[in-house]
Amino acid sequence: MILLTGGLGYLGSHMAAQIIEQGHEVVLVDNLSNSQFAVLDRLSKLTGRVIPFVQIDVRDKAGLQQVFSQYPITQVVHFAGSKSVNESIQQPLDYYDNNVNGLISLLYVMKEAQVKTIVFSSTAAIYGEPEALPIPESSRQAPITPYGRSKQICEQVLQDLAHAEKGWKIAVLRYFNPAGAHPSGIIGEVPNGIPNNLVPYIAQVARDERPFLQVFGSDYNTVDGTGVRDFIHVQDLIDGHSKALAWLATQPQVFDTFNLGRGEGVSVKQMLDAFSKAVGREIPYKVVARRDGDSASVYADASHANALLGWQATRTVDQMAVDTWRFYENLV
Ligand SMILES: NC(=O)c1ccc[n+]([C@@H]2O[C@H](COP(=O)([O-])OP(=O)(O)OC[C@H]3O[C@@H](n4cnc5c(N)ncnc54)[C@H](O)[C@@H]3O)[C@@H](O)[C@H]2O)c1
């Protein structure tokens, strides 16, 4: 059985749908700090299954111990964490506490339960301003926000643990820019409050919930002057997790890090165009000043995941836009 922490969040819910479809048993835990209980109903509708769910905070060791004693867990995917770059600048203590202490609490309980396989959600924010493009895993790490630094510390904790104790099987996955939704339109990304990510923001503009998209800078040295990022379809990203779990199962012990991206940059303007096409009308936007700390271009060298996990992203930006819009059209 696979434990998904943060299982009702954007990525956790898509992982749950996929691995249930593959025939695995799952148990989800989430403290609902950035998700809603309604996602569990949507997942049941999508999979036709009653999915075990426990509402706890991963920093609650006693609560987690209870989960490990109740369910025959053999592998863990740790999605639970706080992910807003801007919020992390305002509330660094909360970010270090949730991301670092949450991981440490989980690892203590896993160790006690003799469950030593974990896939960890990390981020391309670890790299900061890229030294070179595309970015390989060995690139310099220079995160510029508490969020990125909290994930860097988590990676270090995992690496030190794998070094100190036998038997750990650890895959750290550094996501670039997840976007899109499940093709059913039943689950997707529903941010609480103002979206931090481009795609949900565009979707809210398309639904007339916000008047226009702010495009931060149009004078970068890129294809059309707007920032370039490595958007990756959530279903591709989740495929990477399934492949990582399968690969870990073949290893006696291992620690490794993988970039998950398409390996291709797409500009903000190109993403807007894909969305306009999916929605069938122009999405209003205004160009405003660049934001401090934003890089012109960020995209992955994902060849390591391809070589070791046999994984490669296949879905296009158009698919991300179409699937996101289908989900938003279904939202009440
Ligand atoms: N989506 C992205 O753009 C992105 C990019 C890089 C990395 N990540 C990382 O991937 C992971 C999942 O991201 P997501 O987009 O699904 O975020 P999300 O906020 O949608 O999901 C995270 C889930 O974890 C839960 N949670 C948070 N803290 C918890 C705690 N202490 N105990 C129990 N549950 C807790 C939240 O309620 C939420 O349901 C996060 O760790 C995030 O940092 C996300």
The ligand as a Gaussian input file, in Angstrom:
#p B3LYP/6-31G(d) Opt

LIG

0 1
 N        2.592000      22.659000      -7.978000
 C        3.785000      23.187000      -8.161000
 O        3.948000      24.136000      -8.931000
 C        5.003000      22.598000      -7.465000
 C        6.271000      22.832000      -8.001000
 C        7.387000      22.296000      -7.352000
 C        7.223000      21.560000      -6.180000
 N        5.981000      21.365000      -5.677000
 C        5.841000      20.601000      -4.413000
 O        4.988000      19.499000      -4.625000
 C        4.228000      19.231000      -3.446000
 C        2.755000      19.159000      -3.816000
 O        2.387000      20.367000      -4.466000
 P        0.894000      20.678000      -4.885000
 O        0.967000      21.574000      -6.065000
 O        0.111000      19.441000      -4.942000
 O        0.451000      21.552000      -3.620000
 P       -0.951000      21.574000      -2.895000
 O       -0.898000      22.704000      -1.928000
 O       -2.066000      21.524000      -3.859000
 O       -0.918000      20.184000      -2.114000
 C       -0.235000      20.000000      -0.897000
 C       -1.201000      19.331000       0.045000
 O       -0.535000      19.091000       1.283000
 C       -1.392000      19.461000       2.337000
 N       -0.511000      19.802000       3.467000
 C        0.303000      20.871000       3.585000
 N        0.977000      20.816000       4.746000
 C        0.580000      19.670000       5.370000
 C        0.903000      19.059000       6.599000
 N        1.776000      19.602000       7.464000
 N        0.308000      17.881000       6.919000
 C       -0.596000      17.311000       6.082000
 N       -0.946000      17.851000       4.898000
 C       -0.359000      19.023000       4.551000
 C       -2.240000      20.607000       1.808000
 O       -3.484000      20.723000       2.481000
 C       -2.421000      20.202000       0.356000
 O       -3.586000      19.415000       0.180000
 C        4.552000      20.346000      -2.450000
 O        5.499000      19.838000      -1.528000
 C        5.168000      21.422000      -3.320000
 O        6.123000      22.196000      -2.626000
 C        4.861000      21.852000      -6.302000

